[in-house]
């Protein structure tokens, strides 16, 4: 009777269902659809078994009861094919009104088909141990179920790019397996394979897609990052507003003690987080969890409760942990779940250096700032590809030689209309997204090309200053890349002076020093830029192997405004000259300021008093006019 196959099938389905129910569910559209599909498949296999038993035991005395059971089984086959189709639709249209319309149409079609199956005659046959059904009712079942199967295959193929590609593959496999079983059973009535094949297909879906362990972190039992993306997508598709809180911490333990760090974090934090009504907790990394609050009216109080729990955990670790929070009160501020995730990560990056507060609230102004930076990021990428990056040069005057002997190379970008974009608008974006490395190489390449093409030493220039960003200073391949560019243009390295900042040396001092060592061995010189803005500037002059120190504009201007600043600048100047280093004073804007700096014996002067940054052709014209004029007058 082949009832053994049905028994195996229903045992598999029951075990699968019980295992599935052990885990907390996110109530995703696909999860709900799969649970309904499992129940439908269990009913199908159950009525398959029941129909076999009824034919064997009740056919002679209770024929009408057997007919009802057999037709119910046929209806369950059509139901499962419909549920399989809706499961795939839940992936493509989950949470959208279109899915509800498709489900309503499908249920209406199933109701009509059930009436047809119930009204058509059915033949019931028993020959020894072989039992089967036939007739118009069975034939219509194959037609109706086949129509849902074909619809599912067509829909899956057409929408495979909109849903989960792996789900499409598994659905097609299941449809193929079930079709092969149905054809085999139709040709050989002794082999009752439809129910068992359906159960096997559901089992494959479970292990490939719907195993709840795939969305759970094994260490903590919390939902993982994949689960957050699916859950946030569900909420956005359903047009439901919610709040999200990101909590991340730094325990202050060494990387070598990574396992102990993980255990300490999860014991003191993630496992102790409170579980509120309509709240989900997701582990995003070893040092971060996110909480999603669906009830906006309770979100603020729940955030405060979560902070109190985290403070308790921090004290439990001896107070050594630093805890930071990023909170978006209303996710309707952003367009979709991907932007929401990006925004929260962006907010964490923006908050990494703050000291005033460990709580960052994401509001509409912050969202607009991020969007503008995304636009700028795209503009920068396009400008780099389309060669719209330029280098301007601001002349630097030597008080000893009475002429312009150097220039600072400053990056500029033009939009597609040819207008200059302020450097402050794109430099920070380039540093944030890693584009500063290729941007820096473009600038350095253009400087080397300009110097060698125009033979700038003939204009009296001793070197060109090129800025290095914090990110570049921490890049291990900087020396190799820059030496390669200089060798390509065969430029004498003495014509290159690289400017570092105090913040750069603090952020990546070891890597920076190695890069400096290699470049200095090659013949490049270094300057310490923006002196006066760092936290330990005197120490950095001692530590960094530089040849020139640059007083930033604020320090230069403070000399003329504040009597105390004069004493500070005089003391710093005496110290720097005592170390046989040169000084550049930036930001000089008037003749009186120029004369004062010259009287102080500042070596080099830079600022708008002489010239603003100039493009290449104007810079060359400036050198020809001013250096020649100054030489003649002397």
Protein Blocks (a to p, Z undefined) as FASTA:
>chain_A
ZZmmmmmmmmmmmmmmmmmmmpccehiaklmmmmmmmmmmmmmmmmmmmmmmmmmmmmmm
mmmlmmmmmmmmmmmmmmmmmmmmmmmmmmmmgoiaklmmmmmmmmmmmmmmmmmmmmpc
cddddehjaccdedjklmmmmmmmmmmmmmmmmmmmmmmmmmcfklmmmmmmmmmmmmmm
mmmmmmmmklcfklmmmmmmmmmmmmmmmmmklmpcfklopacfklmmmmmmmmmmnopa
cddddddddehiafklmmmmmmmmmmmmmmmpccdehiacddfbfkbccdddfblmlmmm
mmmmmmmmmmmmmmmnoomaccdddddfblklpmblmlmmmmmmmmmmmmmmgckbccdc
ddfklmmmmmmmmmmmmmmmmmmmnopaccdddddddfklopafbdcdddddddfkopac
dfklmmmmmmmnopmmmmmmmmmmmmmmmmmmnommlnopabdcddddfklmmpmklmmm
mmmmmmmnopafklpccdddfklmmmmmmlmmmmmmmmmmnopacddehihjamblmlmm
mmpccfbdcddfklmmmmmmpmklmmmmmmmmmmmmmnopacddehiabfklmmmmmmno
pabdcdjkloccddfklmmmmmmmmmmmmmmmZZ
